Amino acid sequence: MIALGVAWVLDGLEVTLVGSLGVVLQRHDTLALSASEIGASGSLYIGGAVLGAIFFGRLTDRLGRKKLFLTTLAVYMAATLATAFAPNYRWFAICRFATGFGIGGEYAAINSAIDELIPARLRGRVNLSINGSFWLGAALGAALSLVLLDPRVLGAKLGWRVCFLLGAVFAAVILLVRRHVPESPRWLLSHGREADAEAVVEQIEAEIKMRAGALAPVTDTTQYAGRAAVSLAQVARVLIVEYRQRSLVALALILAQAFFYNAIFFTYALVLGRFYQVPGDKVALYIFPFALGNVLGPILLGPLFDSIGRRRMIGFTYILSAIGLALTAWAFVAGMLDARSQTLCWSVVFFMASAAASSAYLTVSEIFPLEMRALAIAVFYAIGTAIGGMGAPVLLGVLIQTGSRVSVAEGWGLGAVLMLVAGAVAFAFGVDAERKSLEAIAPPMST
């Protein structure tokens, strides 16, 4: 789980590096980027993630979870390494797109693999905790920028490059660890590889017997017919006809959280620098409390998604996140906040929003059939992120550049409205998937 979940750590690292380095990258001794160019590079990263999710998502269902979670990590590693040597905005922008391309593929390959390896009774809390590890990467990115941008260490001119270089080194280490993660037994069964699936399960059971001494009895079974692949037409029929209501819920959740997060986090440093005059090399200090709230949210609230239930907790966290951001925007316009209190407000809001966003990925990964799970994750991630994620950094970058607090608050208000609507949709039409096997939630197409 650690080897797979590091995908979110890497994503958090990348997003935070650009966020923390936003002010530094505007300096003439670095890349001399404008606020709009920084916002655009964030949108390019998201755009790459959208295309990467679709491209690698289809391959994940066809070729296997393991092959793809190794390939996508390698793509990420190469792209972030190239970012460290960017001489100008064009190179930097291309590298950001390529980095996002790898990360997008990670979401599709990793989410499907994780859910297929976690016991049903724990799937909610484990999935949310792993998705929340994004913010461990955020804290790591903040720490790297804080230390390396210090003039007594490397300074701004060289430090930002070493930040990205170390991200590539971290990915290389994880790539070696991932080689030992098994293929999903469910995927193997669906492709007629019963012996390989049995070997993986026997290894897992042997480890459990050594620790616990016994295994729980089997209470239900599913027969797989071993159909190797499904066509895109079949996928479309499942999403649009058979599971139309589930598709609408998934789209609403992904779209809302994508705008909500990207509107704030990709422009985090710009807000602190423009409205609170926080120096570029000190922005990282304000990332730590924000990251802490985001990490603790899924960990502390995660068990409730398995006990109280998915539908209630998803709706609850989305609606409270919307209310929290709306109140923060009001206080921001009223001039009631400084840099510290602004960060505190964001930390409280995203304690709840982090659990909400993680539950969106949990929902998409467990409510569709096995044979198209990775592609379903990719499709909803791509659509929701393309609409909600790509536009948010550019929009907020432009609003921040105007210097108007009211304009920035209106951008945040749009995010709050989207979260409010998504929460209502989850309450009304969400799936009660808690403590159920994946096959009970959505029977395999090859059953």
C-alpha positions as CSV (number, residue, x, y, z in Angstrom):
1,M,0.0,0.0,0.0
2,I,2.9,2.4,0.8
3,A,4.6,1.6,-2.5
4,L,1.4,2.3,-4.5
5,G,0.1,5.2,-2.4
6,V,3.3,7.2,-3.0
7,A,1.6,8.3,-6.3
8,W,-0.2,10.9,-4.2
9,V,2.9,11.9,-2.4
10,L,4.6,12.6,-5.7
11,D,1.6,14.6,-7.0
12,G,1.5,16.6,-3.8
13,L,5.3,17.2,-4.1
14,E,4.9,18.5,-7.7
15,V,1.9,20.8,-7.0
16,T,3.5,22.2,-3.9
17,L,6.8,22.9,-5.5
18,V,5.2,25.0,-8.1
19,G,2.9,26.6,-5.5
20,S,5.8,27.3,-3.1
21,L,8.1,28.4,-5.9
22,G,5.5,30.6,-7.6
23,V,6.9,33.9,-6.3
24,V,10.5,32.8,-6.8
25,L,9.9,31.8,-10.4
26,Q,8.8,35.4,-11.1
27,R,12.3,36.7,-10.3
28,H,14.6,37.7,-13.1
29,D,17.4,35.5,-11.9
30,T,15.2,32.4,-12.3
31,L,12.6,32.1,-15.1
32,A,11.0,35.5,-14.8
33,L,7.5,34.1,-15.1
34,S,4.4,36.2,-14.8
35,A,1.5,35.3,-12.5
36,S,-0.5,34.3,-15.6
37,E,2.3,32.1,-16.8
38,I,2.5,30.3,-13.4
39,G,-1.3,29.8,-13.5
40,A,-1.0,28.5,-17.1
41,S,1.7,26.1,-16.2
42,G,-0.6,24.7,-13.5
43,S,-3.3,24.3,-16.1
44,L,-0.9,22.5,-18.4
45,Y,0.0,20.1,-15.6
46,I,-3.6,19.3,-15.1
47,G,-4.1,19.0,-18.9
48,G,-1.3,16.5,-19.1
49,A,-2.9,14.6,-16.2
50,V,-6.2,14.5,-18.0
51,L,-4.7,13.0,-21.2
52,G,-2.4,10.7,-19.2
53,A,-5.3,9.3,-17.3
54,I,-7.2,8.4,-20.4
55,F,-4.2,7.0,-22.3
56,F,-2.9,4.9,-19.4
57,G,-6.3,4.1,-18.0
58,R,-7.3,2.1,-21.1
59,L,-3.9,0.3,-21.1
60,T,-4.3,-0.5,-17.4
61,D,-7.5,-2.5,-18.0
62,R,-5.9,-4.3,-21.0
63,L,-2.3,-4.9,-19.9
64,G,-2.6,-5.1,-16.1
65,R,-2.2,-2.8,-13.1
66,K,1.4,-3.7,-12.4
67,K,2.9,-2.9,-15.9
68,L,1.2,0.4,-15.9
69,F,2.0,1.6,-12.4
70,L,5.7,1.0,-13.2
71,T,5.4,2.7,-16.6
72,T,3.6,5.8,-15.3
73,L,6.1,6.3,-12.5
74,A,8.9,6.2,-15.0
75,V,7.3,8.8,-17.1
76,Y,6.8,11.1,-14.1
77,M,10.5,10.6,-13.1
78,A,11.8,11.5,-16.5
79,A,9.6,14.6,-16.8
80,T,10.4,16.1,-13.4
81,L,14.1,15.5,-14.0
82,A,13.8,17.5,-17.2
83,T,12.0,20.3,-15.3
84,A,15.1,20.8,-13.2
85,F,17.0,21.9,-16.4
86,A,14.3,24.2,-17.8
87,P,16.0,27.4,-19.3
88,N,12.7,29.3,-20.1
89,Y,8.9,29.2,-19.8
90,R,8.4,27.1,-22.9
91,W,10.6,24.3,-21.7
92,F,9.1,24.6,-18.2
93,A,5.6,24.4,-19.6
94,I,6.3,21.3,-21.7
95,C,7.9,19.6,-18.7
96,R,4.9,20.4,-16.5
97,F,2.6,18.9,-19.1
98,A,4.7,15.7,-19.3
99,T,4.9,15.4,-15.5
100,G,1.1,15.7,-15.3
101,F,0.8,13.0,-18.1
102,G,2.6,10.6,-15.8
103,I,0.7,11.5,-12.7
104,G,-2.6,11.2,-14.5
105,G,-1.7,7.6,-15.5
106,E,-0.8,7.0,-11.9
107,Y,-4.3,7.8,-10.7
108,A,-5.9,5.3,-13.0
109,A,-3.4,2.5,-12.4
110,I,-3.0,3.0,-8.7
111,N,-6.6,3.5,-7.6
112,S,-7.8,0.4,-9.3
113,A,-5.0,-1.7,-7.9
114,I,-5.4,-0.4,-4.3
115,D,-9.1,-1.1,-4.1
116,E,-8.7,-4.6,-5.5
117,L,-6.3,-5.5,-2.7
118,I,-8.0,-4.0,0.3
119,P,-10.6,-5.9,2.5
120,A,-14.1,-4.6,2.1
121,R,-14.5,-3.7,5.8
122,L,-11.5,-1.3,5.6
123,R,-11.6,-0.1,2.0
124,G,-13.0,3.4,2.9
125,R,-10.5,4.4,5.6
126,V,-7.5,2.9,3.8
127,N,-8.4,4.5,0.4
128,L,-9.0,7.9,2.0
129,S,-5.8,7.7,4.0
130,I,-3.8,6.9,0.9
131,N,-5.4,9.6,-1.1
132,G,-4.7,12.0,1.7
133,S,-1.0,11.2,1.5
134,F,-0.9,13.8,-1.2
135,W,-0.3,16.2,1.6
136,L,2.7,14.4,2.9
137,G,4.2,15.2,-0.5
138,A,3.0,18.8,-0.1
139,A,4.8,19.1,3.2
140,L,7.9,17.5,1.6
141,G,7.8,20.0,-1.2
142,A,7.4,22.9,1.2
143,A,10.3,21.6,3.3
144,L,12.5,21.3,0.2
145,S,11.8,24.7,-1.0
146,L,12.2,26.3,2.4
147,V,15.6,24.7,2.9
148,L,17.0,24.9,-0.6
149,L,15.8,28.5,-1.3
150,D,17.6,29.7,1.8
151,P,20.5,32.0,0.6
152,R,22.7,30.3,3.1
153,V,22.1,26.9,1.4
154,L,21.6,27.2,-2.4
155,G,19.4,30.3,-2.9
156,A,16.7,31.0,-5.4
157,K,18.7,30.8,-8.6
158,L,19.8,27.2,-8.1
159,G,17.6,25.9,-5.3
160,W,14.4,25.7,-7.3
161,R,16.1,23.4,-9.8
162,V,17.5,21.1,-7.1
163,C,13.9,20.8,-5.7
164,F,12.7,19.2,-8.9
165,L,15.9,17.1,-9.2
166,L,15.3,15.5,-5.7
167,G,11.7,14.7,-6.8
168,A,13.1,12.6,-9.6
169,V,15.5,10.9,-7.2
170,F,12.6,10.0,-4.9
171,A,10.6,8.6,-7.8
172,A,13.6,6.4,-8.8
173,V,13.8,4.9,-5.3
174,I,10.0,4.1,-5.3
175,L,10.3,2.6,-8.8
176,L,12.6,0.0,-7.4
177,V,10.2,-0.8,-4.4
178,R,7.2,-1.1,-6.7
179,R,8.7,-4.0,-8.6
180,H,7.8,-6.2,-5.6
181,V,4.1,-5.2,-5.5
182,P,1.9,-8.1,-6.9
183,E,-0.5,-7.9,-9.7
184,S,-4.2,-7.6,-8.8
185,P,-5.6,-11.2,-8.4
186,R,-9.0,-9.9,-9.6
187,W,-7.4,-8.6,-12.8
188,L,-5.6,-11.9,-13.3
189,L,-8.8,-13.9,-12.9
190,S,-10.7,-11.6,-15.4
191,H,-7.9,-12.4,-18.0
192,G,-8.1,-16.2,-17.5
193,R,-4.8,-16.4,-15.5
194,E,-6.2,-18.4,-12.5
195,A,-2.9,-20.0,-11.5
196,D,-1.2,-16.6,-11.3
197,A,-4.1,-15.2,-9.3
198,E,-4.0,-18.2,-6.9
199,A,-0.3,-17.8,-6.4
200,V,-0.7,-14.1,-5.4
201,V,-3.5,-14.9,-2.9
202,E,-1.6,-17.9,-1.4
203,Q,1.3,-15.6,-0.7
204,I,-0.9,-13.0,1.0
205,E,-2.7,-15.7,3.0
206,A,0.6,-17.2,4.1
207,E,1.7,-13.9,5.5
208,I,-1.6,-13.4,7.4
209,K,-1.4,-16.9,8.9
210,M,2.1,-16.2,10.2
211,R,0.7,-13.1,12.0
212,A,-2.8,-14.1,12.9
213,G,-2.7,-17.9,12.9
214,A,-6.0,-18.3,11.0
215,L,-8.1,-17.0,8.2
216,A,-11.7,-15.9,8.2
217,P,-14.0,-18.4,6.4
218,V,-15.1,-17.5,2.8
219,T,-18.7,-16.2,3.0
220,D,-19.4,-15.5,-0.7
221,T,-18.0,-16.3,-4.1
222,T,-17.9,-14.8,-7.6
223,Q,-17.5,-16.8,-10.8
224,Y,-15.2,-15.1,-13.4
225,A,-15.7,-16.1,-17.1
226,G,-12.2,-14.8,-18.0
227,R,-13.2,-12.4,-20.7
228,A,-9.9,-10.6,-21.4
229,A,-11.1,-7.1,-22.5
230,V,-14.2,-5.1,-23.2
231,S,-14.8,-2.7,-26.1
232,L,-15.1,1.1,-25.8
233,A,-18.7,0.7,-26.9
234,Q,-19.4,-1.7,-24.0
235,V,-17.8,0.8,-21.6
236,A,-19.9,3.6,-23.0
237,R,-23.1,1.5,-22.6
238,V,-22.2,0.7,-18.9
239,L,-21.5,4.4,-18.1
240,I,-24.3,6.0,-20.0
241,V,-27.1,3.4,-19.8
242,E,-26.6,0.8,-17.0
243,Y,-24.9,3.0,-14.4
244,R,-26.1,6.4,-15.6
245,Q,-27.0,7.6,-12.1
246,R,-23.7,6.5,-10.7
247,S,-21.9,8.3,-13.5
248,L,-23.7,11.5,-12.7
249,V,-22.7,11.2,-9.0
250,A,-19.1,10.5,-9.9
251,L,-18.9,13.4,-12.3
252,A,-20.3,15.9,-9.9
253,L,-17.9,14.8,-7.1
254,I,-14.8,14.8,-9.2
255,L,-15.6,18.1,-11.0
256,A,-16.4,20.0,-7.8
257,Q,-13.3,18.9,-5.8
258,A,-11.0,19.5,-8.8
259,F,-12.1,23.1,-9.1
260,F,-12.2,23.6,-5.3
261,Y,-8.6,22.3,-4.8
262,N,-6.9,23.7,-7.9
263,A,-8.5,27.2,-7.4
264,I,-6.8,27.4,-4.0
265,F,-3.7,25.4,-4.1
266,F,-2.2,26.3,-7.5
267,T,-2.4,30.0,-6.5
268,Y,-1.6,29.6,-2.8
269,A,1.7,31.4,-3.0
270,L,0.3,34.1,-5.3
271,V,-2.4,35.1,-2.7
272,L,0.1,35.2,0.2
273,G,2.6,37.2,-1.9
274,R,0.1,39.6,-3.5
275,F,-2.2,40.4,-0.6
276,Y,-0.1,39.7,2.5
277,Q,3.4,40.5,1.2
278,V,4.8,37.1,2.2
279,P,8.4,36.8,0.7
280,G,8.8,34.0,-1.8
281,D,11.3,32.1,0.3
282,K,8.9,32.1,3.3
283,V,5.8,30.8,1.5
284,A,6.7,27.2,2.5
285,L,6.2,28.0,6.1
286,Y,2.5,28.6,5.5
287,I,2.2,25.3,3.7
288,F,2.9,23.1,6.7
289,P,-0.3,23.9,8.8
290,F,-2.3,23.7,5.5
291,A,-0.8,20.3,4.7
292,L,-1.4,19.1,8.3
293,G,-5.1,19.8,8.1
294,N,-5.3,18.0,4.8
295,V,-3.5,14.9,6.1
296,L,-5.5,14.6,9.3
297,G,-8.9,15.0,7.6
298,P,-8.9,11.6,5.7
299,I,-7.1,9.8,8.6
300,L,-9.5,10.9,11.3
301,L,-12.7,11.0,9.3
302,G,-11.9,7.9,7.1
303,P,-13.3,5.3,9.6
304,L,-16.7,7.1,9.5
305,F,-17.0,6.3,5.8
306,D,-17.0,2.6,6.7
307,S,-19.3,2.9,9.7
308,I,-21.7,5.8,9.1
309,G,-21.6,5.1,5.4
310,R,-20.3,6.5,2.1
311,R,-23.4,8.5,1.0
312,R,-23.9,10.4,4.3
313,M,-20.2,11.2,4.9
314,I,-19.6,12.3,1.3
315,G,-22.5,14.6,1.3
316,F,-21.6,15.9,4.8
317,T,-17.9,16.6,4.0
318,Y,-18.7,18.3,0.7
319,I,-21.4,20.6,2.1
320,L,-19.3,21.6,5.1
321,S,-16.3,22.4,2.9
322,A,-18.5,24.7,0.8
323,I,-19.7,26.6,3.8
324,G,-16.2,26.9,5.2
325,L,-14.7,28.4,2.0
326,A,-17.6,30.8,1.6
327,L,-17.0,32.1,5.1
328,T,-13.3,32.4,4.4
329,A,-14.0,34.4,1.2
330,W,-16.2,36.8,3.2
331,A,-13.6,37.3,5.9
332,F,-10.9,37.8,3.1
333,V,-13.0,40.6,1.4
334,A,-13.7,42.2,4.8
335,G,-10.0,42.5,5.5
336,M,-10.3,40.5,8.7
337,L,-7.4,38.1,7.9
338,D,-3.7,38.3,7.8
339,A,-1.3,35.7,6.4
340,R,-1.5,33.5,9.5
341,S,-5.2,33.6,10.0
342,Q,-5.8,33.1,6.3
343,T,-3.7,30.0,6.4
344,L,-5.6,28.8,9.6
345,C,-8.9,29.3,7.8
346,W,-7.7,27.3,4.8
347,S,-6.4,24.6,7.1
348,V,-9.7,24.1,8.8
349,V,-11.7,24.2,5.6
350,F,-9.4,21.6,3.9
351,F,-9.5,19.3,6.9
352,M,-13.0,18.5,5.7
353,A,-12.3,19.1,2.0
354,S,-9.4,16.6,1.9
355,A,-11.7,13.8,3.1
356,A,-14.3,15.0,0.6
357,A,-11.9,15.0,-2.3
358,S,-10.4,11.6,-1.4
359,S,-13.9,10.1,-1.2
360,A,-14.5,11.2,-4.8
361,Y,-11.7,9.0,-6.0
362,L,-12.9,6.2,-3.7
363,T,-16.4,6.4,-5.2
364,V,-15.2,6.2,-8.8
365,S,-12.9,3.3,-8.1
366,E,-15.5,1.1,-6.4
367,I,-18.8,1.6,-8.2
368,F,-18.0,0.3,-11.7
369,P,-17.2,-3.3,-12.9
370,L,-13.7,-4.7,-12.7
371,E,-13.0,-4.9,-16.4
372,M,-13.4,-1.2,-16.9
373,R,-12.4,0.1,-13.5
374,A,-9.2,1.9,-14.5
375,L,-10.7,3.4,-17.5
376,A,-13.7,4.6,-15.5
377,I,-11.4,6.3,-13.0
378,A,-9.6,7.9,-15.9
379,V,-12.7,9.1,-17.7
380,F,-14.2,10.8,-14.7
381,Y,-10.9,12.1,-13.5
382,A,-10.3,13.5,-17.0
383,I,-13.7,15.1,-17.5
384,G,-14.0,16.5,-14.0
385,T,-10.4,17.7,-14.0
386,A,-10.5,19.2,-17.5
387,I,-13.6,21.2,-16.6
388,G,-13.0,21.9,-13.0
389,G,-9.2,21.7,-12.7
390,M,-7.7,23.2,-15.9
391,G,-9.7,26.4,-15.7
392,A,-9.3,27.0,-12.0
393,P,-5.6,28.0,-11.9
394,V,-5.9,30.2,-15.0
395,L,-9.0,31.9,-13.7
396,L,-7.6,32.5,-10.2
397,G,-4.3,33.6,-11.6
398,V,-6.0,36.3,-13.6
399,L,-8.2,37.3,-10.7
400,I,-5.2,37.6,-8.4
401,Q,-3.3,39.7,-10.9
402,T,-6.2,42.3,-10.8
403,G,-5.3,42.9,-7.1
404,S,-9.1,42.9,-6.3
405,R,-10.0,40.9,-3.2
406,V,-13.7,40.9,-4.3
407,S,-12.7,39.3,-7.7
408,V,-10.6,36.6,-5.9
409,A,-13.4,35.9,-3.4
410,E,-15.9,35.4,-6.4
411,G,-13.6,32.8,-7.8
412,W,-13.6,31.0,-4.4
413,G,-17.3,31.4,-4.2
414,L,-17.7,29.5,-7.5
415,G,-15.8,26.6,-5.9
416,A,-18.0,26.7,-2.9
417,V,-21.2,26.5,-5.0
418,L,-19.8,23.5,-7.0
419,M,-19.1,21.7,-3.7
420,L,-22.5,22.5,-2.3
421,V,-24.2,21.0,-5.4
422,A,-22.0,17.9,-5.4
423,G,-22.8,17.3,-1.7
424,A,-26.5,17.5,-2.4
425,V,-26.1,15.0,-5.3
426,A,-24.2,12.6,-3.1
427,F,-26.9,12.7,-0.4
428,A,-29.6,12.0,-2.9
429,F,-28.1,9.5,-5.3
430,G,-24.9,8.2,-3.8
431,V,-24.1,4.5,-3.5
432,D,-24.0,2.7,-0.1
433,A,-20.8,0.8,-0.8
434,E,-19.5,0.5,2.8
435,R,-18.4,-3.0,3.9
436,K,-19.4,-4.6,0.6
437,S,-17.2,-6.5,-1.8
438,L,-16.4,-4.8,-5.1
439,E,-18.3,-7.7,-6.8
440,A,-21.4,-7.0,-4.7
441,I,-21.3,-3.3,-5.6
442,A,-20.8,-3.8,-9.3
443,P,-20.7,-7.4,-10.6
444,P,-17.9,-8.1,-13.1
445,M,-19.0,-7.9,-16.8
446,S,-17.4,-11.4,-17.2
447,T,-19.4,-13.1,-14.4
